[in-house]
Amino acid sequence: MREFWAELLGTFILVFFAVGSAVYGIETIGFVGVALAFGLVLLALAYAVGPITGCHVNPAVTLGALLAKRVDAATAGKYWSAQFIGGIAGAAMLKFMTTAGDVTDQTGVLGANDYGATVNLGGAIVIEILMTFLLVFTVLAVTSKRGQTPLAGAAIGLVLAMVHLVGIPLTGTSVNPARSLGPALFAGGEPLAHVWVFILAPLVGGILGAVVQTLMYAHQSEGEAVEAQLPASSED
């Protein structure tokens, strides 16, 4: 169960602290500050949780790892359940802070993702697929046998910050179904009605990321592949 709890805790931390940076402070730190919060939280988690699970903390990353044969179906199922529970728990804590904790929700929707203000449904789907593709491709590439590097965590954190810089003004940036579902459940209304976009599109992006990474590294034998975790944790 260690892997289950690591993914649950990691996703909880990502939602509570990174989404929380928008809920508590987007009016002060702005889009750039929130993007950096996401990147820095994931960077820290990559080195803290990476040695245990590879620090997926994202169902789209786990799907990509499954398709790239980095994890088996049973492990993927365990990670997915932990990630969604962790995302919901993180959002529940944000809800508590904005109600019983009397903290102002500066997003008005508990940091939930949505579309319509600056991009339509089609645009939201396209941008979420492309951003998640980039994230998953990067994760798989820098944790592969050929591409692994001690700076993998930094690369992953930086790419998450970058996609948030692009996506926050458009959809709030999901690229992570667990990050999207939790806040939407507590926000209700349109964010909840539209949450399917931020579950489906990132999963499609994860599939594309895995396909492209596998094709680009196709000359590697399966025996050369490492589990989707940081190089420092690899036992190969």
N, C-alpha and C positions, 0 to 999 in steps of 0.2 A: 504493500500500500504506500510505500515511500514515494513512488513516482506519482501516484494519484494525488497525494497531499501536496507534493511540490508543484504540480501544475495548478491545483486549486489555489494554493497560496499565491503563486506567481500571477495568476489572472486576477485574483482579488486585489493584489497590490497595484497592478497595472490600471485597473478600473478606478480604484479608490483614489490613488494619487495622481495619475495622468489625466483621467477624465475629471477628477476633482480639481485639477488646476484650472480647468475651464469653468466648472461650476462655481468655484470660490473666487477666481481671480481674472477671468478673461477681460474684464473691463480695465484691469490694471496692467496685466502683462501682455495682453493682446494675442493675436494669432501666433506670432513668433514665439512668445513665451510658452504657450500651450504646446506648440510643436516640439520645442526643446524639452519640455517636461516629458512628453511621450518618449522621445529618443533617449533621454537620460535614464528614465525609469527602466526601459528595456535594456539599455546598456548595463545597468547595475544587475538586473535580473539575469542577464546572459551569463555573467560570471558567478552569480550566487546560486542559481538553479540549474544552469547549464550542465554541471558535472553530474546531476541526477537524471535529468530528462532531456537535456538539450535545450531547455527553456523554449518550448513551443508557445505556450500561453496564448494560443490562437488556433481555432479549428482549421483555418485555411492552411496554416503552416503544417499542421498534423496531416491534413489530406495530401498535401504535396509530398511530405515525407513518406506517407504510405504508398503513393504511386511511384515514388523513386526507390521503393524497397528499402527504406531506411528503418522503418518500423513495420511490425506485422499488424494484422487487423485487430487482434485482441488488445494490443497496446494502444492502437489508435482509438479504439472504443473507450478505453480507460481514460485516455487523455481528453477526449471530447467531453465525456461526462464531467470530469474535473473542471475543465475550462468553463463550461456553461454554469456549473454551480458556483465557481469562483466569481464569474462575471456578475451573476445575480446577487451574490453576497456583497460584492463591492458596491453595486448600485444600491442595495438595501442600506448599507452604511452611509452612502451619500444622501439617501432619502432621510435617514435619521438625522443627519447633521443639518439638513435644510428645514426640518420640522422641529423635532425635539431639541436640536442643538441651536435653533434660531439663527442659522447661517443663511444669508441671502443667496438664492440660486441665480447667478448672474446670466445663465443661459436661458432660464425660463422653462427648460424641458429636461433638466437633470443631465445635461450633456448628451442627450440622445441625438442620433443622426436623423436627417430628413432631407428632403429636396423640395423644390418649388420656388424658393426665394430667389436663387440665382441660377439654378439649373433645373431642367425638366426631368421627367422620369428616364427617358432615354439617355440623357447626358449623365445622370447619376449612375446608371448601370455601367456605362462605358468607362467613366472615370474610376469607379470602384474596381472594375475588373482590371484595368491597366495598373492602378496603384498596387493592388494585391499581387498581380503578376510580378511586378518589380520586387516587392518585398520577399515573396516566396522564392523567386529565382535567386535573389541575393543570398538568402538564408541557405538554400541548398548548395549554391556554388561555393560559398566561403567555408562550408563545413564538409565539402567533399574531399576525397583523398588528394586530388590534384590541387584544389584551391584552398585547402585549409591553411589557416594562418592564426598566430596568437592574437591578431587584431580582429578576429571574426566578430566578436561582440561589439567592437566599435563600429565596424562596417554595418552591422545589422541595426544598431541604435541610430546611426546617421541616416540610413535609408528610411527608417520609420519617421524620423524628424522631417526629412525632406518631403515625403509623401503627405505629411500633415500640413506642411507649408503650402502645398498645392491644393489639398483637398478641403481644408477647414472652411474656406470661404464658399465652397460649393455644396458639400454634403455634411460637413463636420468631420469627415474622414472616419470611415469604419475600418476597412481592410481586415476586420476581425469580427466574425459573427458573435462571439461571446461578449466582446466589448459593446456591441450594439444591442443585443437582446436585453441585457440587464437593465440599462437605463430606460429603454423603451417600455419595459413592463411597468415601471413605476411612473413614467411620464404619461402614459396613456395617449388618447387622442390620435392625431395624425402620425406622430412618431411610431406609435405601436401599430397603426394600420399600415404604415409603410416599411416596417422593419424587415419584411420579407426580402426587400431589395438589398438590404445590408447583411443579410444572411446568404442569399443566393449568389449575388455578384462576387463577393470575396471568394466563395468556394470555386466559382468558375475561374477566377484569377489564379487561385491556388493550383488548379488543374493545369492551366496554361504554363504557369511557372515551372511545375514539375516536368511537363512534356518538353519544354524548351531546354531546361537544364539537362535533362537526360539525353536529349539529342546532341547537345553540344559536347557532352562528356561521354558520348557513346563508346569511344574506344577503350574506356576503362572497363576492366572485368568487374563482375559483381563482387568478387572477393576483395577488390580494392576499395569498395565503398565503405564509408564509416557511418555510424549512426548519426542522426542529425543532432549533434551536440558540439560544444566548443572543443577546439583542438586540445586544450589543456586537460580535458576530461577523457579524451580518447585513449582506449587501452590497446588499440591496434598498433 
